[in-house]
Amino acid sequence: MNKEHTIEKLLPKIILHNTISLDGSLRGFEADLNMHYSIASSLQVDAYLVGSQTILDASDEIPPEPETEEEERIHDTEDVRPFWIVVDSGSRLKGILHFYRQMEYIKDIIVLVSKSTPKDYLHYLKEKKYPYVKAGKGKVDFFEAFRILKEKYRIETILTDTGPTLNNFLLQQNLADEISVIVAPFIVAKSQPKIFIGLDIEEEQIKLSSRDAQKLGNDYVWLRYKLRK
């Protein structure tokens, strides 16, 4: 068995999923969110991977965290709802996660931390009964974290719905397996962040294989590519 097949057995499948404008912008246009999440749901993944900055950007007017004791959640194997996997080695989301954990379409939130994560944050996660995975020294070691997630929580497929920082890192570490992009019929200002801006890789390019292309409603197009590892 070669090295690639061994890694495939150790790690979940990782799908990078975004809605972008024709020029590759992630913002600056009104995306069809119903379409975006409907397609994400159709991929039937076991978990969504979310960066801490993505949550902070969306976290306006969150009510205070209740002081009541949390009960540890029992993860039913028959429950098809996805986990949320949150990257937060820097303890930026303390007092925020409860809002998202209450959402009906989430099974539970699993927090990725590292050995440098403050001890008081780890104590907080234990106290509030958040499952967490510790991997890496300074920052999260995604290879090790993904391996643990597959082994401990039986997570076979993970979808990211985030900005260029996390997407680029997963590409640079050769951890992404598929790219799913919904192309919206807009061209926006150059000041908007682009999907793979700042990507730093050893090779001059990343080769892709086309999996599918579908024309959707309202002039949107859905493209799927497999990464050639």
C-alpha positions in Angstrom: 0.0 0.0 0.0 1.5 3.4 -1.0 1.8 6.4 1.3 -1.2 8.3 -0.2 -3.6 5.4 0.4 -2.3 5.0 3.9 -3.0 8.7 4.6 -6.5 8.4 3.1 -7.3 5.7 5.6 -6.0 7.7 8.5 -7.7 11.0 7.7 -11.2 12.2 6.9 -12.0 13.5 3.4 -11.7 17.4 3.4 -14.0 19.5 1.1 -13.3 23.2 0.7 -16.7 24.8 0.0 -17.3 28.5 -0.9 -19.6 30.8 -2.8 -17.6 33.3 -4.8 -18.1 35.9 -7.5 -16.8 35.4 -11.0 -13.6 37.2 -10.1 -13.1 35.0 -7.0 -14.3 37.4 -4.4 -15.7 36.1 -1.1 -17.5 39.3 -0.2 -19.0 42.4 -1.8 -22.0 40.7 -3.3 -25.3 39.3 -2.1 -24.8 35.5 -2.2 -27.7 33.1 -2.3 -27.3 31.6 1.2 -30.1 29.2 0.8 -28.4 27.8 -2.2 -25.0 27.8 -0.5 -26.2 25.8 2.5 -28.5 23.6 0.6 -25.6 22.4 -1.5 -23.4 22.0 1.5 -26.1 19.9 3.1 -26.4 17.8 0.0 -22.8 16.7 0.3 -23.8 14.8 3.5 -20.6 15.5 5.5 -20.0 14.5 9.1 -18.6 17.9 10.3 -18.1 21.5 9.4 -14.7 23.0 10.1 -14.9 26.7 11.1 -12.1 29.1 12.0 -12.3 31.3 15.1 -12.2 34.5 13.0 -15.2 33.4 10.9 -17.2 33.0 14.1 -16.0 36.3 15.5 -17.0 38.1 12.3 -20.5 36.6 12.6 -20.9 37.0 16.3 -22.9 40.2 16.8 -25.3 40.7 19.8 -24.8 37.2 21.3 -26.6 36.9 24.6 -24.5 36.2 27.7 -23.6 32.6 28.4 -26.0 31.1 31.0 -24.5 30.1 34.3 -26.5 26.8 34.5 -24.5 23.6 34.5 -24.2 22.0 31.1 -24.9 18.3 30.6 -22.4 16.2 28.6 -24.0 15.4 25.3 -24.3 11.8 24.2 -23.4 11.5 20.5 -25.9 9.1 19.0 -24.6 7.3 16.0 -28.1 7.5 14.4 -28.0 11.3 14.6 -27.1 12.5 11.1 -26.6 16.2 12.1 -23.0 17.4 11.6 -20.5 18.4 14.2 -19.0 21.8 14.2 -15.2 21.6 14.5 -13.9 25.0 15.8 -10.3 26.0 15.6 -9.5 28.0 18.7 -6.0 27.3 20.2 -5.9 31.0 21.3 -9.1 30.9 23.4 -10.8 33.6 21.4 -14.3 32.1 21.6 -14.8 31.9 25.3 -18.3 32.9 26.1 -19.5 32.8 22.5 -19.7 29.1 21.6 -22.9 28.5 23.6 -24.9 30.5 21.0 -23.9 28.2 18.2 -24.1 25.0 20.2 -27.9 25.6 20.7 -28.6 25.6 16.9 -30.8 22.7 16.0 -28.8 21.5 13.0 -25.6 21.0 15.0 -24.9 17.7 16.8 -22.2 19.3 19.0 -19.2 21.6 18.9 -15.7 20.1 19.0 -12.9 22.5 19.8 -9.4 22.1 18.3 -6.7 23.4 20.7 -2.9 22.9 21.1 -0.4 22.5 23.9 0.0 26.3 24.1 -3.7 26.9 24.7 -4.2 28.6 28.1 -5.0 26.2 30.9 -8.0 28.3 32.1 -9.6 27.9 28.7 -9.1 24.1 28.8 -10.7 24.2 32.3 -13.6 26.2 30.9 -14.2 23.7 28.0 -14.2 20.8 30.5 -16.5 22.7 32.8 -19.0 23.4 30.0 -18.7 19.9 28.7 -17.3 20.9 25.2 -15.3 18.0 23.7 -11.9 19.1 22.5 -8.9 17.7 20.7 -5.4 18.8 21.6 -2.9 18.5 18.8 0.2 20.5 18.0 2.5 22.7 20.1 2.0 26.4 19.2 -0.8 26.1 16.6 -3.1 23.2 15.9 -1.5 20.3 14.1 -4.4 19.5 11.6 -3.0 16.2 10.5 -3.0 14.9 14.0 -6.3 16.6 14.9 -8.0 15.1 11.8 -6.6 11.7 12.6 -8.1 11.9 16.1 -11.4 13.2 14.9 -11.8 10.2 12.5 -10.7 7.7 15.1 -12.6 9.0 18.2 -15.7 10.5 16.6 -15.9 8.5 13.4 -15.8 11.6 11.2 -15.3 10.5 7.7 -15.9 13.8 5.8 -15.3 17.4 6.8 -16.5 20.5 4.9 -14.9 23.9 5.4 -16.9 27.1 4.9 -14.4 29.7 5.6 -12.0 32.4 4.3 -8.7 32.2 2.6 -6.5 31.7 5.7 -7.8 28.3 6.6 -8.4 27.2 3.0 -4.9 28.1 2.0 -3.4 26.3 5.0 -5.2 23.1 4.2 -4.0 23.3 0.6 -0.5 24.1 1.6 -0.4 21.1 3.9 -1.9 18.9 1.2 -4.9 18.0 3.4 -7.7 19.1 1.1 -9.3 16.5 -1.1 -12.0 18.4 -3.0 -12.9 22.0 -3.9 -16.6 22.9 -4.2 -17.3 26.5 -5.4 -20.6 28.1 -6.3 -19.9 30.9 -8.7 -22.3 33.8 -8.4 -23.1 36.1 -11.4 -21.2 39.1 -10.1 -17.9 40.9 -10.5 -17.0 43.1 -7.5 -14.4 45.7 -6.4 -10.8 44.7 -6.1 -10.7 45.6 -2.4 -12.7 42.5 -1.5 -10.8 39.3 -0.3 -10.3 36.6 -2.9 -10.7 32.9 -2.3 -7.1 31.8 -2.6 -5.2 35.1 -2.3 -1.8 34.7 -0.7 -1.5 31.0 -1.3 2.1 29.9 -0.8 3.0 26.5 -2.2 6.2 24.9 -3.3 5.0 24.0 -6.7 4.0 26.6 -9.3 0.4 25.2 -9.4 -2.0 22.8 -7.9 -3.4 20.3 -10.4 -7.2 19.6 -10.3 -9.5 17.1 -11.8 -13.0 18.2 -12.7 -15.7 16.2 -10.9 -18.9 18.0 -11.9 -20.3 21.3 -13.3 -23.9 22.2 -12.9 -25.9 25.3 -13.9 -28.1 26.4 -11.0 -31.0 28.8 -10.8 -30.5 32.6 -11.1 -27.4 32.2 -13.3 -25.3 30.5 -10.5 -22.9 27.7 -11.4 -21.6 24.9 -9.1 -18.1 23.5 -9.8 -16.5 20.6 -8.1 -12.8 19.6 -8.4 -10.8 16.8 -7.0 -7.2 17.6 -6.0 -4.5 15.4 -7.6 -2.3 14.4 -4.7 
